[in-house]
Amino acid sequence: MNAFWASLRKESLLLIRDWHALLVLFAMPSLFVLIMSLALEERFDDGGVQLPGYLVVETETESVEPFLAELDAVPNLALTPATAGEPLRTDGALYELRLPRDFTLALEGRRDGPGIYLRFAPELAQRDRLLIEAAVQEALARYNTVEIARELGYDREYAETELLRQGFIAVVSDGQAHTPSAVQQSVSAWLIFAMFFIAIPISTTVIQERQQRTLMRLRTFGMPIWVLYSAKLFPYFVVNLVQLLAMLAIGIFLLPLLGGQGLSLAGVNLAALLAIGASTSLAALALASLIATVARSVEQATVASGALNIVFAALGGIMIPTFVMPPVLQTLAQISPMAWSLNGFLDALVRGANVGDLAGSCALLLGSAAILWLASAGILKRGTDHD
Amino acid sequence: MKIRGEAPLLSVEQLTFGYRKRQTQIIDVSLQLNAGDILGLLGPNGAGKTTLVSLIAGLLKPLQGRVLIDGKPAHLGQRDVALVPQEYAFYPRLSGRENLLYFAGALGLNRTQAKDRAERALRDCELEPWQHRRAAHYSGGLKRRLNFAIALLQQPRLLILDEPTAGVDPQSRAFLLNTIRRLNQQGTTLIYTSHLLAEVESLCRSVAVLDSGRITLQGAMDTLLAEQRRQISVKLPHVDAPERLQAWAGQPRDDGWWEFDLQTSNQTPAQLLSKLEQAGYSPAQIRYGQRRLEDVFLAATHRQERQP
């Protein structure tokens, strides 16, 4: 037991003196949580997506006004008056909506050909283009319907209730919130990313100890290998739990101060959150152990840890939420431990899942941890037999 | 071969090591070492010195043979056998004191015992003034001392030192050698590997030369250095006519040394020295009746130079 406590103290001292590791483990994910939560807030907002664009009105007839009012009523379109030909960018105006001089003639069906011209920013995604087109189409349909109703002697209310059948489509839920908010997604995702980043400091310190023959020396001291490794991994388990608390604290306290939407833990089962956090940590520790065992140099370990982390993150919905991925990638995402973890965290934070509800995610993470540790132990044993 | 007449502390019995898959055998050694001895383990690069000391420390498993300490099979983690590796096997981000406390704890000692041992090691290696400084900021000499001090925590009966003075300044080297001598006087048995033959010659009482995994020469230092033939070595700073010296059965050695075979030239040392003086040579140093360890080593390894 003395050896374990001595090792625990040593590992803790080494860790708190490793500023590079602390930056990677705490500063980087904190920044990611802040930036991504604020940046994606609108994307995850229940109120829908705001699509900024230019409105170019070349026609001077007053009869265009009712149509402009319908455009204004579409919540997704955020239009700013402009002249034709302004540059379009994805970080500014995404599109230009131009009503030509003879727009009214086209609208009234007194001439053939298009009546509205849409020009998009070159790099704008196809999905966003379709969304903008649909929003304009909605404004046009609403205008036409109201006009037809008026010609038939009905008012706008009749047009909306009887012809447009407003409220005909209802979005239903099973009584619980399903779509995560930006802060729920970002806190969970970047926390998991940071937790798996412990592979870098763990694997590099193990390799340095091996190269410097410190591990060899400890074996001549009679220190059991399980004491050596458990004492090495335990402080990082604590670090992972501190990361969990830190990211939650950033979401709850810091984001609202910066004008973002805060994270709420109301209705969240804390035991479930702890269970998925601990399972994620064990999976990350096991991955780190395997990398430390397999890699022959610090460079190899750093590259392997970084690359695996990024691949798992890209696949697992950390960088891009899985629900916006195409079906093929959504299926592929299920091979990433980060996806299992993210599902668990979102279940806990968004759906208020309890420990039992998270059994599947936790089992996958713990199972993978067990397999990775068995593999590390096998390789380690083979290595010491042939040292 | 037993080096001294006492019961051996260490017995290495027909120890072989190699890689089964590659069917190569890189070590095949038998060796005995008595309590209180200092054995200089010499060998060219790649001779197997580090492999042999790793086998003795239990870090490697032999294919055949065994290592006995006091007649009992040695095992990994045997507390009274300590190994000082060539590398700085400690934690640069910890201070010297923290390193020693950690390694003492790794031995399973409680806090009080660990503190006592660490303080004693700090004292023995004169590291106290630097004990709170991080080891990363130590000079090469201080790092060697710390590396050595960690081994002392074990209070070993057998201390194996693998190139313990590599890359240190003369002051730290002298300090380490004196500490090793003091430990030996206190009863610690030592195995000392080094490329610095003068160091081994001054420190060790016995020598084993390892070449290609086999011991090619082994014995007490005094016996090995004793002259086998009538021979005199003379250091001559300036030699303008080497053919004349060769005619007197002289053979040039490195660093300006010439070795004269008195038996072949049928002359006494006095006669040779007189001839040299008459020829205008002024010997800077003369050695008679004893060879240098370097000569013994080169003869035992049969080669002057090695491929790296």
Contacts between the chains, C-beta under 8 A, distances in Angstrom:
chain1	res1	chain2	res2	distance
A	2	B	105	5.5
A	2	B	108	5.2
A	2	B	109	6.2
A	2	B	110	5.6
A	2	B	111	7.8
A	2	B	114	7.5
A	3	B	105	6.1
A	3	B	106	5.2
A	3	B	107	7.5
A	3	B	108	5.3
A	5	B	105	6.9
A	6	B	101	7.3
A	6	B	102	5.4
A	6	B	104	7.6
A	6	B	105	2.4
A	6	B	106	5.8
A	6	B	114	7.2
A	7	B	102	7.5
A	7	B	105	7.4
A	7	B	106	6.9
A	9	B	102	7.2
A	9	B	105	7.6
A	10	B	91	6.8
A	10	B	94	6.8
A	10	B	98	7.5
A	10	B	102	4.4
A	10	B	105	8.0
A	13	B	93	7.3
A	13	B	94	6.1
A	13	B	98	6.5
A	14	B	91	6.4
A	14	B	93	5.4
A	14	B	94	7.1
A	17	B	93	4.7
A	18	B	93	7.1
A	211	B	87	7.6
A	212	B	87	5.0
A	212	B	88	6.2
A	212	B	89	5.5
A	212	B	90	7.7
A	213	B	85	4.5
A	213	B	86	7.9
A	213	B	87	4.6
A	213	B	89	4.6
A	214	B	89	4.6
A	214	B	90	6.4
A	214	B	91	7.0
A	216	B	59	5.9
A	216	B	85	6.7
A	216	B	89	7.0
A	217	B	83	7.1
A	217	B	85	6.5
A	217	B	89	4.3
A	217	B	103	7.7
A	217	B	150	7.1
A	218	B	103	7.9
A	218	B	106	5.7
A	219	B	59	6.5
A	219	B	76	6.0
A	219	B	77	6.7
A	220	B	57	5.3
A	220	B	58	7.1
A	220	B	59	6.7
A	220	B	76	6.8
A	220	B	77	6.5
A	220	B	81	7.3
A	220	B	82	7.0
A	220	B	83	5.2
A	221	B	77	6.7
A	221	B	79	7.8
A	221	B	103	6.7
A	221	B	106	4.9
A	221	B	107	5.4
A	221	B	154	7.1
A	222	B	76	7.5
A	222	B	77	2.8
A	222	B	78	7.4
A	222	B	79	6.3
A	222	B	107	7.2
A	222	B	108	7.4
A	223	B	77	7.4
A	223	B	106	4.9
A	385	B	61	6.8
A	386	B	19	7.2
A	387	B	54	7.6
A	387	B	59	6.3
A	387	B	60	5.6
